[in-house]
């Protein structure tokens, strides 16, 4: 086989260059606080001493408690309305006190004194309720555009102001006077009105500012102090100190060396990752570089994984356990072999190993879970069965996580992590339908699409069954034979099954031209020259391509139509032509103008198609005859140079031949001859 060299087209390397630049940009530029600790567990590392001053962060519980208290400390805001006092004095001046006119000056002085303090609304009004809600008994009063914080006790409620006014009237009248009657008769009971107007909007604004000013820190730990000693149990207080130290370390300390070296390190690591990705694709299947849509799709999956890892590291590393990294596997399995999927998945996890604080633990957990998911998803990938895969992945993740817990001497009481892993497994199932969007964008053909196309109720297959029933049966037999051969060498089974069903659809255009569809008594080739017959036979490839394109079959299946005969001749009519004295130099019209197989699936279909058709002519289906038939056909394809461009090894060809032989022997095994029943008379 021809040796494959590195691709020379610049478009292959352009996306790799872009990924390299992206990796350099998102690469963390600071060291991480790489200590793993849990409350209630011993500190497994050396004594930790503060290398710098850092503020102690309040716990979330402490902060939320202060927030709740801040919301309870409402300070109502009131605006003084000066017109109310003026209106009250004007009303008082207009009142007729009759024989008690001497009381009016005392009432006027009392009204002035009352409004000098301010009058709150009645207890049934919103403003008074707001004053009662003030925990520390303070309110804001705005006078002449200036707000002053005063105690509620220094202003009057409407009830208290009314009581003070009555006392002033009583003090000015003789003892024999009925004060209540005078109060009502003169209209003093309607004289007073609140002059402090409650401002809800400003109250909420001031309250919000108090809430925003709540500090998230409490105190400072000085450099040189011991944070935790080796072997010491991590208490709630120590955990709070460690969390605070970690936050300050990650945010403001980290790397302290030359920036140039830091950038150089990022460049070298990014280049290594991109190189590894390129070589993995090259060694697994270098033909991917020629299938640019598949190539870009692989790079997209890797890029999304790297970006997701970077974002989680930056914003909240605790989210790593709920990230659906299994989608890297599931998104690839629909289009690529398991070898390719595992390689790209392994490399896609490397940024996690490099970026994340607990990178080694996360890398091993996801690598093991992804490898198991790679095996199980093949069996549990339809409908609700995907949840079975999610459950298996979840159990594997927990299993590996427990191993790391035990190794560090930590407890398993971290229920949050277990819940996160369960959620991540479910998200892997929830995110799987996006594969249909990717299939459309990148013009790929997924496994589910191939399975749908293999349904014999598809319109094109129904047309084949109706117009060329013999060919349809031939395609079914080739499909079963190719299925067995593909499984024996781990080829793409859904692809080969669909290809086998559609490879001969071109015969729909002229079914009687082919012996398997001939009507009894009708000989299509009678009266035709060998060259004319060969041309009619060969035309089914071009007709098949036309039909496939008309019915929008995927390009992958069109390639099987072009390659299933390769560049071989229509041997029967070529032999007839030569036996009749034809010119050996004028035989081009007897050869298929097709394409030689390039993949192992192409080779399998070519061999199975030829073997199935030839096996119908056997009269003795003994093991030796079947073996000789298979060997003759494969040797003939090899001698004709049909396999020179195919990505298939000699060992795989041997395995395919043996599988085909075994299958044909089982299909054409001898049947039991039923004895004739004797008559009762003994005859």
Residue pairs with C-beta under 8 A, 6 or more apart in sequence:
1 643
1 644
1 645
1 646
1 647
2 644
2 645
4 286
6 282
7 13
7 286
7 289
7 290
9 289
11 292
12 289
12 295
15 295
15 296
15 299
16 274
16 277
16 278
16 299
19 274
19 277
19 299
19 302
19 303
19 306
20 270
20 271
20 274
22 303
22 306
22 307
23 266
23 269
23 270
23 273
23 274
23 306
23 351
24 263
24 266
24 267
24 270
26 306
26 307
26 310
27 266
27 269
27 270
27 355
28 310
28 313
28 314
28 355
29 254
29 255
29 262
29 266
30 250
30 253
30 254
30 255
31 249
31 253
31 254
31 255
32 250
32 254
32 356
32 357
33 245
33 246
33 249
33 250
33 357
34 357
34 358
35 45
35 48
35 242
35 246
36 44
36 358
36 361
36 408
36 410
37 43
37 44
37 234
37 239
37 242
38 234
38 410
38 411
38 414
39 234
39 235
39 236
39 239
40 233
40 234
40 411
40 413
41 233
41 234
41 408
41 409
41 410
41 411
42 231
42 232
42 233
42 234
42 409
43 228
43 229
43 230
43 231
43 232
43 233
43 234
43 238
44 408
44 409
45 230
46 230
47 226
47 228
47 229
47 230
48 226
48 227
48 228
48 242
48 245
49 224
49 225
49 226
49 227
50 221
50 222
50 223
50 224
50 225
50 226
50 227
50 245
51 223
51 253
52 223
52 248
52 253
53 220
53 221
53 222
53 223
54 220
54 221
54 244
54 245
54 248
54 249
55 217
55 218
55 219
55 220
55 221
55 244
55 248
56 217
56 218
56 219
56 220
56 221
56 240
56 241
56 244
57 216
57 217
57 218
57 240
57 243
57 244
57 247
58 66
58 215
58 216
58 217
58 218
59 236
59 240
62 218
63 214
63 216
66 214
67 211
67 214
70 207
70 210
70 211
70 214
71 207
71 211
72 135
73 135
73 136
73 210
74 130
74 133
74 134
74 135
74 203
74 207
75 134
75 136
75 138
75 139
75 140
75 149
75 203
75 206
75 207
75 210
76 127
76 130
76 131
76 133
76 134
76 139
76 140
76 198
76 203
77 139
77 140
77 142
77 147
77 198
77 199
77 202
77 203
77 206
78 118
78 120
78 127
78 139
78 140
78 141
78 142
78 196
78 197
78 198
78 199
79 141
79 142
79 196
79 197
79 199
80 118
80 141
80 142
80 143
80 195
80 196
80 197
81 195
81 196
81 197
82 195
84 115
84 119
84 193
84 194
84 195
85 111
85 112
85 115
85 195
87 193
88 111
88 115
88 191
88 192
88 193
89 108
89 111
89 112
91 187
91 191
92 104
92 107
92 108
92 111
92 191
95 104
95 186
95 187
95 188
95 191
96 186
97 103
97 104
97 182
97 186
100 173
100 177
100 182
100 186
102 172
103 169
103 172
103 173
103 182
106 168
106 169
106 171
106 172
107 165
107 168
107 169
107 172
107 188
109 168
110 164
110 165
110 167
110 168
110 169
111 165
111 191
111 192
113 164
114 156
114 161
114 164
114 165
114 192
115 195
117 154
117 155
117 156
118 141
118 155
118 156
118 195
118 196
119 155
119 156
119 157
119 158
119 161
119 192
119 193
119 194
119 195
119 196
120 127
120 128
120 131
120 152
120 155
120 156
120 157
120 158
120 194
120 196
121 127
121 128
121 158
121 194
121 196
121 198
122 128
122 157
122 158
122 159
122 194
123 129
123 132
123 157
123 159
125 194
125 198
126 198
126 200
127 194
127 196
127 197
127 198
128 157
130 198
130 200
130 203
131 139
131 152
134 152
137 151
137 152
137 153
138 149
138 150
138 151
138 152
139 149
139 150
139 151
139 152
139 155
140 147
140 148
140 149
140 150
140 202
140 206
141 147
141 148
141 149
141 150
141 155
141 196
142 148
142 199
155 196
156 164
158 192
158 193
158 194
161 192
162 189
162 192
165 188
165 191
165 192
166 179
166 180
166 183
169 179
169 182
169 183
169 188
170 177
170 179
173 179
173 182
183 189
217 244
221 227
221 241
221 244
221 245
227 238
227 241
227 242
227 245
228 234
228 238
228 241
228 242
232 238
234 242
255 262
269 354
273 347
273 350
273 351
276 347
276 350
277 299
277 302
277 344
277 347
280 343
280 344
280 346
280 347
281 288
281 289
281 295
281 298
281 340
281 343
281 344
282 289
283 343
284 337
284 339
284 340
284 343
285 336
285 337
285 339
285 340
285 647
287 598
287 599
287 647
288 294
288 295
288 298
288 340
289 295
293 442
293 443
293 444
294 335
294 336
294 442
294 444
296 442
297 335
297 438
297 442
297 444
298 332
298 336
298 340
298 344
300 438
300 442
301 328
301 331
301 332
301 344
301 348
302 344
302 347
302 348
305 325
305 328
305 348
305 349
305 351
306 348
306 351
308 323
308 325
309 351
309 352
309 355
309 356
310 351
310 355
312 319
312 320
312 323
312 356
313 355
313 356
313 357
317 356
317 357
317 358
318 420
319 420
320 352
320 356
320 358
320 362
321 362
321 397
321 417
321 420
321 421
321 424
322 420
322 421
322 423
322 424
322 427
323 424
323 427
324 424
324 425
324 427
324 428
324 430
324 431
325 348
325 349
325 352
325 366
325 370
325 424
326 366
326 369
326 370
326 373
326 393
326 424
326 425
326 428
327 428
327 431
327 432
328 344
328 345
328 348
328 349
328 370
329 341
329 345
329 370
329 373
329 374
329 377
330 373
330 377
330 428
330 432
330 435
331 432
331 434
331 435
331 438
332 340
332 341
332 344
332 345
333 341
333 374
333 377
333 378
333 381
333 447
334 435
334 439
334 444
334 446
334 447
334 448
335 444
335 445
335 446
335 447
336 344
337 490
337 492
338 374
338 490
341 374
342 371
342 374
345 367
345 370
345 374
346 367
349 363
349 366
349 367
349 370
350 363
352 359
352 362
352 363
352 366
353 359
353 360
353 362
353 363
356 362
361 401
361 404
364 400
364 404
365 397
365 400
365 401
365 404
366 397
368 396
368 397
368 400
369 393
369 396
369 397
369 400
370 393
372 392
372 393
372 396
373 389
373 392
373 393
373 396
376 388
376 389
376 392
376 393
377 386
377 389
379 385
380 386
380 388
380 389
380 392
381 389
381 447
386 429
386 432
387 426
387 429
389 429
390 425
390 426
390 428
390 429
391 425
393 425
393 428
394 421
394 422
394 425
397 421
397 424
397 425
398 418
398 421
401 417
401 418
401 421
402 412
405 411
405 412
405 414
435 446
436 446
438 444
439 445
439 446
439 449
443 555
445 495
445 554
445 556
445 557
447 494
449 554
450 494
450 495
450 497
450 498
451 494
451 498
452 458
453 498
453 501
453 502
453 553
453 554
453 557
454 479
454 494
454 497
454 498
454 501
455 461
456 462
456 465
456 476
456 501
459 551
460 502
460 505
460 547
460 551
460 553
461 472
461 501
461 502
463 508
464 471
464 472
464 475
464 504
464 505
464 507
464 508
465 472
467 508
467 511
468 504
468 507
468 508
468 511
468 514
468 516
468 517
469 517
470 511
470 514
470 515
470 516
470 517
470 518
471 504
471 507
471 511
471 514
471 516
471 517
473 516
474 504
474 516
474 612
474 613
475 500
475 501
475 502
475 503
475 504
476 501
477 612
478 500
478 503
478 605
478 608
478 609
478 612
479 496
479 497
479 500
479 501
480 663
481 608
481 611
481 612
481 660
481 663
481 664
482 496
482 497
482 499
482 500
482 604
482 605
482 608
483 493
483 496
483 497
483 500
484 659
484 660
484 663
485 491
485 496
485 604
485 607
485 608
485 656
485 659
485 660
485 663
486 492
486 493
486 496
486 601
486 604
487 493
488 655
488 656
488 658
488 659
489 600
489 648
489 652
489 655
489 656
491 600
491 601
491 604
492 601
495 556
495 601
496 601
496 604
496 605
498 557
499 556
499 557
499 560
499 601
499 605
500 605
500 608
500 609
502 544
502 548
502 553
502 557
502 560
502 561
503 544
503 560
503 561
503 564
503 605
503 609
504 540
504 544
504 564
504 609
505 544
505 547
505 548
505 561
506 539
506 540
506 541
506 542
506 543
506 544
506 545
506 546
506 547
506 561
507 513
507 514
507 517
507 540
507 543
507 544
508 543
508 547
509 539
509 540
509 543
509 547
510 536
510 539
510 540
510 543
511 517
512 518
512 519
512 522
512 524
513 524
513 525
513 536
513 537
513 540
514 537
514 540
518 524
524 536
525 533
525 536
528 536
530 573
530 574
530 576
530 577
530 580
530 582
530 590
531 573
531 577
531 589
531 590
533 570
533 573
534 569
534 570
534 573
534 574
534 577
534 589
534 590
535 589
537 570
537 573
538 565
538 570
538 590
538 591
538 592
538 593
541 561
541 562
541 564
541 565
541 592
541 593
541 594
542 593
544 561
545 558
545 561
545 562
548 557
548 558
548 561
549 558
559 595
559 598
559 602
560 601
560 602
560 605
562 594
562 595
563 594
563 595
563 596
563 597
563 598
563 602
563 605
563 606
564 594
564 602
564 605
564 606
564 609
565 592
565 594
565 606
565 609
566 592
566 594
566 595
566 596
566 597
566 606
566 637
566 640
566 642
567 591
567 592
567 593
567 594
567 595
567 596
567 640
567 641
567 642
568 591
568 592
568 637
568 640
568 642
569 587
569 590
569 591
569 592
570 590
570 591
570 592
573 590
574 587
574 590
577 587
577 590
578 584
578 587
596 641
596 642
596 643
596 644
596 645
596 646
597 603
597 605
597 606
597 642
597 643
597 645
597 646
598 645
598 646
598 647
599 646
599 647
599 648
600 646
600 647
600 648
600 652
602 646
603 643
603 646
603 648
603 653
603 656
604 656
606 637
606 642
607 633
607 634
607 637
607 656
607 657
607 660
608 660
610 633
610 637
611 629
611 630
611 633
611 660
611 664
614 629
614 633
615 621
615 626
615 629
615 664
615 668
618 625
618 626
618 629
618 668
621 664
621 665
621 668
621 669
621 670
623 661
623 665
626 661
626 664
626 665
626 668
627 661
630 657
630 660
630 661
630 664
631 657
634 653
634 657
637 643
643 653
